[in-house]
Amino acid sequence: MSITPEQMEILPGAAEGTMIINMGPQHPSTHGVLRLVVELDGETIVNVVPHIGYLHTGIEKTCEYEQYQKCIPLVERMDYLSAMNNSLAFVLSVEKLLDIEVPPRGVWMRMIFSELQRIASHLVWLGTHALDIGAMTPFFYCFRERERILDMFEHLSGVRMFPSWIQVGGWRADMPEGLLEKIAAFVEDFPSKVDDYEGLLRENPIWVERTRNIGIITVDECIALGINGPILRGSGYAYDIRKANPYLYYDQVEFDIPTGTVGDVYDRFLVRLEEMRQATRIIKQCLERIPEGPVSSSDRKVVPPPREELDNSMESLIHHFKLWTEGFRPPEGEAYVPIEGPKGEIGYYVVSDGSNRPWRVKTRPPCFMNLQALPLMSKGHMVADIVAIIGSIDIVLGEIDR
């Protein structure tokens, strides 16, 4: 089959006698609006080229036209399965610019909800990944527990997926009555659910056949592509920002870094399973140590007055109005604080020119970095293996295109 000039444009270097097909951009297994141009020799993959941009939102540029606090709902919608991790990474960079500290209760709360968000993201990954490969039952099991986490987010803020409850300087408000008890009940029960997921899949012969020795990537290849998170750990390198460069109070809790040995789809599956167990372990320690007290900084140039004051204090109402209409003005400078998101390192490089809105916002997006590995992981495998490999990368196109 001869290669046409149009095909050469979309897949430079295609060989004579191979076949070029499009997978997507509307495809149920690409986990977003992604187009893959696949070169095949029979059913064997010769090359894959991802084409992105179908979901472009311009969030980074939009942030440069909004006040700092008003950027939070925007960044939460990049990786829409990990909203609180996104907002945390953004506000940590802004707080570094402002040189303000969050009270201990607010920090422990951030850790609790960051780990709950990590579990929720991994549950969507596992459920959809298994569904792609043909296992339907884990999807229902995973979404059962994810619903419990989203209910907690709703209990906190009234919103299930995009709470925007983390703010510069702390939180919009403390946890409502009964939420801590609800979280404690969840983490007590959740490890047995992870055991159920593992029991369904770990030794399932079809699952093993579809995932072992598929999509292998080495540690050196990960580092060369700027990939970390579960993919790097699945290849055998125990790197986690929570230990390597601790933020919040992660240096005060105990947890292990799970790693694989081969770096294939199966290892990445095992690593993320264990990460859910370790996240539960971290939350339990946070619940034991969280103190009473305020959840936000007392710096009233940045943090608005508590909501309950607005009905009784004209001064608080005026203060609130001025903060939300005029914002605050960090000193000139730049800041970047990386955190360990569910998919790898995420951070926001924020540049201040002294005005009430950022001069520049640039995201370090783990999904964008991870997608680079798809051609390397796919070559030499069967075309059906692309589905398993994409699932193991765990991408969200909202963050890739942003």
N, C-alpha and C positions, 0 to 999 in steps of 0.2 A: 504494500500500500504506500503510495508516494505521499510525501509531506507537502502541503500547499504553502504558498507564501504567507497566508494569514496564520496558519498554524506555527510557522517558524517565528512569527512575531510574538506569539503568546508563550512559546516554549523554545527559546533559542537553543541550538545544539541538538535538536531532536534527530535521531538516527533514521536512516532509510529502512523501511520495512516495519517500523513500529506504528502503533495506533495511539492517537491522542483523543482523550475523552474529557469532558467537564463533569466534575462532581460538585454540584451546587451551582449558583449560590443558594438556591432554595433546596435544602436537603436535610432530612430529619436527623442525620448523624454527624453534621458538621458543627453542632452546638452553637449555632448562630448563623448570620448571613455571611458565609465564607464560600469562595469559589476555589476549587482545586483543579488545576490543569494537570492531568495525569498522563504520562507516557507509558504505554504498556507494550511488552513483548509477549503476546498471548495474554495470560493473566498475571504475568510477573511485572512488577513495577520497575521501570527503568529510571523514572524521574518524576518528581512532584513539585509543582510551583504553586504556592498559595497566593491568591489574589485577594487583597483586603480593600476596605474603603467603602463597602456597600452600606455600612451603618454609621458613617462619619457624623459626629455630632458637634465637633468644635468646642468641646467642654473646656479644654485648657485655655483657649483664646477667650471664651466667654467669661471665665473667671477673672480675666484681667479688666473686665468692665463692671465687676461687681464688688461690693464691699466684702471684707474678709469673711464675716459671718455668713453672708449670703452665698458664698462659694460652697458651703458644706452640703446643701442639697444637690448641688451639681456633681461633686466628686463622688457622692454616694451612688450615683447612677452609672458610673463607669463599670466596675465589676458589681453588677446589681445583685449578685449572690453574696456579696461580702461588704455591705454598706458600712457597717460600723468600723471595720478595719480601714476602709478608705478614709472616712472622716477622721479617725484617730490619727492616721499618718499625716493628714493635712494640718490638723490643729497642733500636733507636736512641732511641726516646722514653724508655724506662726507663733506658738508660745516661746520657741527658742529665739525668734526675732524680738519678742516683747520682754524676754527674760522674766517670765512669771512662773510661779509654781502652783500646782493643783494640790489641795489638801489631801491627806492620806486616804480618807474615805472615797474621794473622787477617783484616786489612782487605782485603788483596789476594785472599784466598780468598773473602771475601764478594762482591767484585766479580765474580770468575770465575763463581761459582754463581748470582749474580743475573742475569748475562747469559745463562748457559745456561738458566735458568728462563724468561727472556724469549723465547729462541728456541723453547723447548718449547711455551710458550703460543701463540706466533704460528703454530707448525706445526699445532696443533689448530685454531686459527682458520681457517687457509687450507684445510686438508683438509675441514673440515665446511662451510665457506662454499662451496667449489667443489661439494661433494656436494649441497648445497641447490639450487644453480642447475642441476645436471645433469651436472657433470663428475666422473666417478668416479675417473679415474686419479690426479689430484693427491692424493686422500685416501690412497691406498696409498703414494705417494712420501713424503708428509709424515710419515706415521706410521712409516715405515721409519727416518727420522732421529730422530724423537722417541723411539723405542725405544732408540736409542744413548744419548741423554741420560738416560733413566730408568735405563738400566744403570749409568751413571756415578753417579747418585744412590744406587743400590743398592750399588755398590762403596764409596761413602763411608760409608753409614749402615746398610745392610741393608734400607732401605725405598725404594720407588720413587717414590711420590707425596707422602708427608708425612714427610719425614726428621726434622723437629724437631731438627736437628743444630746450627743456630744457637742460641746461648743468650746470656743477658745476660752480657756480659763477654767474649764471643768465640765459641768453638766447643766442642762436647762433646769433640772429639778432632781430631787432625791428619788429613790425608789418608792413606789406606793406601798402601802401596808399589804403584807401577804406575799410580796414577790420573792423575797429572800427564801421563804419557806417553799415556794413553788420551785425555785432553782435547786434548792437542797434535795427535794424529792426527785427531781429529774436526774441529777448526777448520781444519786444513790441507785437508781434503777437502770441508767443508760448502759453501763458496762455489759450487763447481761444481753442487751439488744445488739451490741457490737459482736458478742459471741454468736448470736443468731445469724448475723450477716456472714460472719466468717464460716460458720458451719454450713451455710447454704452453698458457698462458693469455693472455699479454699481447696478442697479435694474433689470438687466436681470435675469429672473427666473432660467434659466439653469445655468448661471454663479453663482448665489447665491447658488443653490443646490449643485454645484460641489465644492464650496470653503468655505462655512460657516461651522464651527465646524469640519473642516477637518485639520489634521496636527497640533493640538494644542500643544504648548510648553510654559511653564511658565517662568517667570523671573528667578526664582531660578535654573531651569534646564538650561537656557541659560548661566547663570553665571558659573555653575558647568562645563559646556562644553567649556567655553572660547569664547562664541558666543556674538557678539555685532552687531552694525549696524542695518539695517532695521528689522532683525529678533527679536533682543532684544527690539527695539522700538515698534514693532508690538505686543509684549507681554505686553507692558504698561510701560516700563522703559525709561525715557527720558534721555538717555546718548548719547552724540555726542562729539567726540574729538574736534571738532571745537569750542565748548563752554567749555568743561571740561578741555582741555589742549590746548588753542589756539596756532596755528602756523600761519605763514604769517601775515595777518592783519584781521583775522576773529573776533578778539575782537573789531574791529572798525566798524563792519556792524551789522545790525539787521536782524534776521531771527528766525523762530520758529522751535521747534523740534516736529514733528508729532508723535503721539503714538496711539496704538490700545488699546483694552480692553480685548480681548479674547486670542489673540496670535495664531489665525488660519490663513489659507491661505488667507481668505478674508481681515483680518486686515493687513497682509503684503502687499496686493495689494493696500489698501487705503493709507498706510504709504508711499509707493514709489511714488504714484501719487502726494501726497502733497510735497514730497521731490523735485520733479521736479518743482513745483511752487516756493518753497523756494529757489531753486538754481537760478531760473530766477530772483527772488527778490535780491539775492546777486549780481548777475552779473550787474543788473541795478545800484546798489550802487557803484560797482567798476568802471563802466563807468563814473559815475559822479565825481569820486575822482581821477582817474588816472592822474598823472601829466606828463609833458614833462620831458625829461632827458634821461640819459643812462639806459639801461636795464640789464647791467652786471657790476660786480665788476671791479674796476680799478687795481686789483691785477694781474699784468702781469706774475707772476710766475705760475698762475693757468689758467687765462682766455686768450685765444688767441687774437691777434689784430683783429679789425674789418675787414671784408672781403674786403671792399672798399680800404683799405690801401695796400693790397697785390700787386696790380698792379703798385704801385708807390713807394714803399719803400722796398729796399733790406733788411733792418734791420727787418721790420715786417715779411717779407717772411721767413727769417731765424728763427725768433722767433716762427712763426707758425709751421715751419717744426720741430723744436726741441720739442715743446710741444706735437705734435702729434706722434712723434717717440719715445721720451723719457718719456713723461708724466710729472706728478708732484709727489712730495713725501710728503704726510701728516706726521705730527709727530706721533710717536707711541701712540696708544690709542685705544679706542673703542667708538662707538656712536650708538644710536638708537633714531630715531625721528618718532613716529607714526603719521599717518594722517587718516582722515576719508574718506576712499574710498567708491565707490558706494555699495560695498558688506560688508563693515565693516572695522575694523582697519587693515591697512596694514603698514608695516614698514620693514626696512632693518637694521639688526644688522651688522655693518661693523667694522672690526678689522684691524688696520694698524700696520705693523711692521717697518714702516719708509721707505719702498720701494715704487716703482711706481705702485704697484698693491696691491689690498687688500689681507691681509693674510687670512681673513675669511669673507664670506658673507652669512648671514642666513636670510631668509624671514619669516616674520610673515604673513601667507597667510589667508585672511578671508574665502575664499572658502573651504580650507582644514578644517578649524574649523567648518564651517557651515554644511559640509557634515556629520559630526559626529551625527548631530541631526536627520538624516533621519530614522534610526531604531526606535528611540523614537517616532517620529511624526507619523510613519506609522502603528504601531501595533494596531490591532483591526479594521482597516479600510479595505475597499474593494481593490482588486488588482488594479482596475482602478484609485484609488485615489493616487497611487504612482506618476503618471504622474503630477497631480496637485501639489503634495507636492514638488517634485523635482523642478518644475517651480518656486514655491514660495521661495525656498532656493536660487535660482539664482547662480548656480555654473558654473565655467569655468574650465575644466579639465587641460588646459594648466598651470594654477596656482596650482592646486592640485598636479599634478605630477611633475611639474617644474624640 
